[in-house]
Amino acid sequence: MVKKLIEKDTKMFLTGNEVIAYAANAAQAEFMYGYPITPQNEIMHTWCKLLPKTEAGFLQTEDEISAGFSTIGGILAGKRAFTATAGPGNVIMQDAMSMAEMMRIPFVCAVMQRGGPSTATVIYAQQETNLTCFGGNGEGFRIVYSTSGHQDLYDYVIKAFNTAWKYRFPTFILADGYQGKMREPVMMYDPATRGITMEPTPAQLRAVGKIGVDRDANHLRNTFNLEEELMEHLEGYQKDFDEMAKEVAEYEEYRAEDAEILIIAHGIVARSAKTAIDALREKGIKVGLFRPITIRPLAVEPLRNAVKRSKQILFTESANGQLARIVLEKIYGLTTPYSTLYKMGVGVTGDDLINKVQEMISSSQVVA
Amino acid sequence: MTRTKIVLAGEGGQGVQSVAKILVEAGYEANKEILYIPNFGVEQRGGVSIAFCQIGDEKIGEPRFSKGDIVIMLSDRAIERCQTYIDKNTVVIYDTSVCHTKPTAECKEIIGIPANQIAHDELSVRVFNIIILGVIIEATKVMPIDYVKSAMEHALGKKFDKKPELRELNYKALECGMKLVAKSQCV
């Protein structure tokens, strides 16, 4: 059993990477596996710095392939284990993540997005949205929480462990280099004080009890002989995924109830949207935000309702429409026109959005 | 909502991020809302290093902003890189003893200070960045000096304990920076 560092509510001023390490400890994570890549290194550094106090474990592997599969090994042995990666590391780790999807392993990974494709920048992007949701040679049976700052990082890292172990789908914290490197205040707490109990993490390999007497065999399959057999199996996964979605899908609306222009953004960009919305509302412009917190699965009904209510929508991302593609599929049939503000691998500022919304208003007036 | 947006830029190794950390730590201790992003490249040292700091009374939204209230530039390359963060409401500060170029921008005010020269001649080159910290404190007036001193203690306390005269030197540098701005604003 690991030692908890945070027993009473403690306000701290940290980087997001540090927050993730503290949150993993608060969730009683027992082991981290990882391979260094900017901008997530300080998750590992912090986790390791805390080891003498937490009595948890850490293994630095030779690459992300190994980090991913080692994480799976730890989980199968019944450890609440996790990993973290970014950019090209996220690409390389897809092999293990795919296996986690197939074998329903409660894999937990923090992704601190950086610019892409390939090495690109070590700084920031939202360009791993598609990869994190749908990477690998499968169907994207994954749960992806997109965080929007340090309090989110703390809350959702704790939640991710429980979601993963309860539903047995690989679960991701999708953050970015800004969130990893930036400093802002965060309130840390012991999950127990918020009524959160951690899901048990029973071993699947060498599980307790005698097979056939005390329990059934744990049949972890990664290979199928027949096409139909595979499909039947995956249809079961899809059913579980859809059931899970009802309980897990989360979203946030900000001043969206009477919004004529609805900004759809996730992660840290949603915060810039709030800055812009406050400024635009002061000028009497009715703008609001719909922010999917789970990018996968999406909260489809609330999303459709918000889009239906508005006259125009604006997609904005630090990517070339990766979230928009995922959203557009789910709002098929609605006719609300949309505009886009995409900045590939670059932060979106409040001013960017203010200018864009004003441009949308003046061009729609010209048409009218 | 009051929010002060600060861009601090210089060469890697000038202590830009160290100063930014002290500044935001002081703000946090003063119970302000803070958001600080260090801008970093692939290189370990030698690039342009930029610190984006926001200090406010309410929770801060956008992590990156487009225009700074105060933009401090400590090298020629920093001047080039930071042009984009300047608009008519920006106070621009640059080091006349480091930069060969003078920033030209339509802005509220341009203040040139020879901080590096003063550090070299009167104090120690090692407290150059603390002079800059003094400049920021005076130019922004966002927080009382006591919080800054206690954040300095937090960051440098161990060094101060070993060599108590360093504390005095750093305080002098801080005051020197503050006076530099106060003086230039009188002109």
Interface residues (C-beta under 8 A of the other chain):
Chain A: F13 T38 P39 T121 V122 I123 G149 Y178 Q179 K181 M182 R183 E184 P185 I268 R271 S272 K274 T275 A276 D278 G347 T349 G350 D351 D352
Chain B: M1 K21 V24 E25 Y28 E33 I34 L35 Y36 I37 P38 N39 F40 G41 V42 I60 G61 E62 P63 R64 F65 S66 K67
